[in-house]
Amino acid sequence: MVWQIEFDKAAMKELSKAEPQIQRRMIAFLRDKVAQNPKAFGAPLQSNLSGLWKFRMGDYRIIAELWEEKTSSVSPKVGQAF
């Protein structure tokens, strides 16, 4: 099953802060890997972030919500790991 990637307004704002090359890499990563099987490339977060998933792309982390009802989708938030 292929998942649908959806960017909400906040995710688009975060993504726009990254350099264009990083933006392209993140979108390609989400489209080519995460959309195919997000649970194979990510890990669930725990505690107060329960329900969210993290994905590692080089020095960057993508935090996303996964919805499995109706149309499965990933709504990412992006940021650089420290």
Order of alpha helices (4+ residues) and beta strands (2+ residues): beta-alpha-alpha-alpha-beta-beta-beta-beta
